Amino acid sequence: MSLILMKRIAQEAKDASARLSCLSADDRNAAIRGMAKQIASDADAILTANRLDMRDAERAGLNAAMLGRLRLDEKKIEAMVRGLETIAKLPDPLGRELEKIVRPNGLHIKKISVPLGVLLIIYESRPNVTADCAGLCVKSGNAVILRGGREAARSNAAIHDSIATALKKRGIAPAAVSFVESTDRKDVEHLLALSGEIDVVIPRGGPSLMKTVSAKSKIPVLKHLDGICHTFVDRDADLAMAVRICENAKAQNPGVCNAMETLLVDKPVAAKFLPFLAQRMKARGVELRGCAETQKILKGIKAASEKDWSTEYLDLILSVRVVNGVEAAVEHIRKYGSKHSDAIVSENASTRTRFSKAVDSACVFENCSTRFNDGGEFGMGAEMGISTDKLHARGPVGLRELTTYQYIVSGHGQIRE
């Protein structure tokens, strides 16, 4: 595809966004419910397309984590449908009165939530992202251009066909949810240059994708670069609770950005805690790599290298370090963390407060798993992803994070003197 064609797609999306933002909440919700119904109806076609993608991915030697993200089954289709139905039931993010000011001259100033405009979503592997993003964007009045990865090309196209069919049935322009079929990376560069047509870029994928988009985009980017997430087990922790939390944070779904990659254990409880933790991790197939102090307690585990502390494994591998107190844990996180998700397990309220204030992450968890950093778990419905940026949105990016605001100023003939 050429720059001219990419610009045409973006311009059509911009035109569609103007019409979409004017639809009533009822009309947008009906469109989303129609998308859910159509995907359910087209499940067999979507699964057939996914099987072809899986065949090619396996032949290409994709690792287990990537294959797990790519694979669809009936349960995942049902989850997509439920996700869209949930989005339709959520409160309308548009038209919210964020602030109201009445000036001495009688002017009434209202700050109102409005759509961002046109979003470009660049994503890898997970076909369910196609449905999630389409639902969130229609709900928030934003047009979206979807560009998935080569490995999921057929699956994404099949899901988009269902979405486009549903939009047509509601009389909504198909360009409200556009899909770029080309997998040529040059076309991504073309899209990233269209700052006049596209308002925000949201990349969803590995560090390489994030860094490439951030470096080449002329459009504002909402992103996280890495998910190097920590759990600190304090000397005042309930150790049984800590084992459950750590097992969940690492092994429940290791291939996601909110999974724990490094465990920090307070020195006074390390000798008691680590053997129990190692036993549970071994049962889940987790490979442990430890600092010298950890290796003294857990004989035979691999040594953790300097590189391990800053690695997002997205796999059943866990780095373990023994630290002396909360200050040392915070210092480690400041040096190696990615400001994504970090947790403390402690019964000491003042220690938890110290940790939470000192750790500059989008989400800090006290006595619970980092795996809760998720729009659905926060009650937002589906999400666009997790942002570690500080401007506009931070943490799970849900409906409200897909809006900006405008000021509506009402008067009765006032002029500025």
C-alpha positions, 0 to 999 in steps of 0.5 A: 500500500502507498502513503496516498492509500494510507492517507485516504484510510485516515481521512475516511476515519476522520470523516467517520469520527465526526459523525460517530461522535454525534450519535446518541449513547443508545445508538452507539450501544446498539451498534456494540451489541450488534457487533457482539451478536455478529461475532457470536454468529460468525464464530465458526468462520473466525475459528477457521481463520485462526486455525490457519494463522496458528498453523503458519505460526507453528511452522514459523517457530513462534514461541509458546507465549506468542502462540498462546496469545494468538490461539482462539477457541470457543471460550475466547470467542465467548469472552469477546462477546461478553466483553462487548456486551459489558462495554455496551452496559457501561456509563456513557463517557461522553458529555460528562460535566467535569467542571462548571464555572460561573464568572462575575460577568455572567458567563457560564463555563462548562468543561465537557468530556468529548472524544479524542477523534481518530485512534490508530491501534497497532497491535500484535498476536492477540486477535481479541484486541480487534473486538475490544478496541472496536467496542471501546472506540465506538462507545467513546465516539472515536473512530479507529484504524486497526493494524494487527500483526502478520501472525494474526492477519486472517483472524483479525480480518475475520473479526473485523468482517463481523464488526463491519457487518454489524456497523452497516446494519446500524447505518454507521460508516464502516470507516468508523472501524477501519482495518489495514490488511497490509502487513508491510511495515512501511505502511505503519510508518506512513500512518505514523506520519499522518498527524493531521488525520490521526489524533492518538496512537496506541501500540499494544505489543512487545518492547520492540513495537513500542520503541519503534512506534515511539521513535517514528511517530509524529502523532502523540503515543499512549504506551508502556515500554516494558512490564518489569513488575515486582513483588516485595515480600516484607519482613512483616508479611503474612507468608502464606498470603505472600506465597499465594500472591507471588504464585498468582502474579508469576504463573497465572498468566506469565505472558502478559505485561502485569505478570511479576518478573522479579521477586524481592524478599526481605532478608529476615524472612528469606530463609523461611519464605523462599523454600516454600515459594520455590516448591510452589513455583517448581510445581508450576514449571517456573525457573528461578534465577537468584542473587548470591543470597538467594542461591545460598538458600535455594541450592542449585538455582541459576544465578541471576545476571545484571541483565535479568533484573531488567528483563521482561520475560513474559515466560515462566522465569522469575528473578529473585533477590534478597534485600534488606528492608523496604528502602532497599526494595524501593531502590531496586525498583527505582533502578530496574522497574518500568513504572508499570505494576509493583506490589508489597506484601506486608501487615505493617501499614506504615511500611506499605505506605512508605512503599506506595509513596516511594514507588513511582509506578502507574499502579501499586498493589498492597497485599494483592497480585500485580495481575489486577492491573487490568481494565476489567478488574478495575471495573472499566470493562475492556481496556486499550492497554496499560499506560506508564506515561504521565500525561493524559492517561496512566494505568488501565486505559478504559473509556474515560481515558479515551476522551478529552474535553472542551469548554462550552462557554455560554453568555447573553451578549457579553463582550470583552472590554 
